[in-house]
Amino acid sequence: MSDLTPPTREEIVEYAAEHHMDLTAEEVDTLAAVIPEVLGAYERLDELSTSPPPVAYPDRHVEEVDPDDAADPLNAVIRTCVVEGADAGPLEGYDVGLKDNVSLADVETTFGSDVLSGYVPRYDATIVTRLLDAGASITAKLNMENLAFSGSGEMSAYGPVVNPHDDGHLAGGSSSGSAAAVASGLVDVAIGGDQAGSIRIPAAWCGCVGHKPTHGLVPYTGILGLGRTFDHTGPLASSVADCARVLDAIAGADPLDPRQNAAVPTQAYADRVESAPDADGLTIGVLTEGFGHEESDPGVDETVREALDALDDAGATVTEVSVPMHRDGLAIWNGVANEGTTATIAGEGVGHFADGYYDTDLMAAFAEARRENADAYPPTIKLVATLGAYLSEEYHSRYYAKAQNLSRELSEAYDDALADVDVLAMPTTPQTAHERLDDPSMAQIISRAVDMLPNTAPFDVTGHPAVSVPAGASDGLPVGLMLVGEQFDDATPLAAARVAERTLG
């Protein structure tokens, strides 16, 4: 039985006005008479059934235990669970944690937020099925920044995630719990999400490895995103080899994901990493514009320069390269991300106008939550949704469109630089982990959420693969070296990261 009811005459006038139409009384009468007939086809949709993707391992044992402070001193975990995969496979024996925007059937997904509460997905994200097929066990849903829009690590509704190297500092975000859980040994590997740097930032600040794959290489189906053109998901681990093993398992085409093209070329990532040559087989282009940002800590730039000198001494060919447009990359990302995220919110957390699977359960939960609990949005979402709506209405999405066009030019500029080197190199973030504040103001939260993005965010709008690997420390806190490669050649930056890992020790 359908609960679909036609709009009243007052609602017809209201919704027409949203599209700048001033209907006459006669037009209202006509529409009021016609609309019920049109809605007859919609009533038929209610009578038809659809099924979510099948859940692999339906006899799974799911055991949820909220960890206490002793078991989780970093506040990295929202809940533990036990979901065992295949009896054998390349990830047999690996405990995997999921950022808590990744769907795991029958386990509540929080999105690090109290805007949505009690949402329990009925199916697994595609990458979860692939991890289980590879023999992994899912053992934790991991803390994350509130609705994923922050890089600091302090905005989760479940409390900030503590840096494993210094409890007076933050883990970074938005995959804060993913990095902290890996760095502290709570899980072997973790899955994170990256729209502006949210895998690489916490990896750099917590001292582990984080890989943002090429856009579209890894399916995003079953994961709450911010914008289809810049959503990425990928692994964090204590070693490059483990990141590559996970990528082997999760990469590849998924007809349910609208972010992917028909063909998704994959490589033998673990084999390439295992056979990575010595440093003398590597050419590194040091991106001039990746250093000396307004936000840059001189100690971070110095640490990364020293790491590159060590690679040079070990035999790598290290040369300076320039991509002036890189300095505009964050502005381009802002143009895409603000209106893109606003459109995703308006699209009930899923969006419109693409092929692929639409999670109607998530859409329904998100729709109800944003109408009832929008006042509980984090400061960053309040800013973005307000600004995005303003730019869309008052400037007709001109800046979004221009930023998308500029992202293509930026991508070509990086490709030109990569034509002569294996990878581009720069600091992952311009500073080390932020200090924890007891009661940050709204302005502080917003500023600290995005001031680490100058080097990471540009590669989310261009889609290039990027790996953050530990490069050393500055004032006792980890520093990340970011290595960027050509699109769909993720094996090369991973192999380069393995060389750096061996060289820097």
C-alpha positions, 0 to 999 in steps of 0.5 A: 500500500502506497502512502503517496499523497498528492500535494495540496494547492498550497504546496503546489504554489510553494514548490513551484516558487522554489523554481522561481515560478509564479503560477496563476490560479488557473495553472494551479487548478490544472496541476492539481487535477493532473498530478494525481494521475501522474503519481499513479505510476509512482504508486506502482513503484511502491508495489515493486520490490528491490533487494540490497546487494547480497551479504557474504558469509550470512552465518557470520557471528557478530559480537559487539563490545564497546571498548573501555578506556584501558583497551582503547586509550586513544579513543580510536574505536567506536565498537569492536566486533567479530566478523570472520571471512574466508578460511584462507586467502592473502589476508588470512590472519589480518584483523581489519578496522573500518572507518565508521562510515563503511557499511557492515551489515547488522552493525550500527554505523555512526558516521562519527556523528549524533545527527544520525543515530541507530542506523544499521545497514542491511548489506556490506560495502563492496570492499568489506565483501572483498576483504572477507573473501581475502580471509580478513576478519573485521574486528572494529568500527573506528572513530572518525570526524563528525560526518567526515568533514575535518582533518584535525581529529577533534570533531567526533561526537564520540570524542577526539582521537588521541595521537599515539605519540603524544596524548597532548596532540590529536590523531588527525582526520577524518580517518582519525581512528583508522590511523590511531588503531593501526599505529597503536596495534589495535588492528593490523590494517584499517580502511579510511576515506579520503576527500581532502586528505583524510587517509594521508593526514592521520597517517602522517600525524600518527606515523603509519602508511596511508594510501589514497588510491586513484579515483575510482580504482577502489569501489566506494559502494556502501560508504557515506561520501561527500561528493562522487567526483572526489570520494576515495577509500583506501588502506592504512597500515604499519607497512607499505607491503600491507597497504599493497596487500589490501589494495590487491584485495579491494581494487577493481570494477564494481558495477554498483559504484557510479564513480567508476568507468566501465574499465578499471585497470588494476595491477599486482600491487603487492608483487610490485612492492615486494620487488621494489628496486633499490633507490638507484632505480627511482626518480623523484621529482621534488615539488617546489610548490609543496614546501613553504606554505603559509601554514608550513612548520619549518621543521616539517619541511626540513625533515622531508628535505632530509629524507629526500637527501637520504634517498638521494644519497642512497642512489635515487635520482632526486630533482626539483620540479615545479607545478605553479598551479599546485598553489591554486589546488586548494582553491580549486578543491574548495570550489568543488567540495563546498557545493559538491558536499552541499548537493550530496546533503540535499541528495539525502547523503547519496545524490542523484543522476548517476548509475549504480546502487542507491541505498534507500535505507541510508537515504531514508535515515539521512533524510529524516536525520537532517530534517530533525537534527540539522542543528547538531551538524558539526561547525564545518558542515554548517559552514559548507552547507550554508555557503554551498547553498548561497553560491549555488543560488546566488552565483548559479554554481559558476564557481563549482563549474569553473573549479571542475574545469580547472581541476582538469587543467591541474591534472594535466599539469601534474601529468606533465611533471610526472612524464619525467619522473616516477613520483612527485614528492612533498610533505604530506601536511605542512605541520605536525599534529595539532595540540588538543584543546579543551574547549575550542571555539567554533572559529578554531574548530573550522580553522583547525579542520582545514589548515593541513590541506594544501598538499593533500586536497589537490590530488582529490580533485585530480584523482592521482594516487598518493601515499604518505609514508613516515619520513621522521619526526619534528619536535617528537611528532611524526612527519609524513612524506607524500609520494604521488604517481600517475593515475591507475599506476598506484603500484609505482608510488607504492613501490617508491614508498617501499624504497623510502621505507627501507631507506629511512628505516 
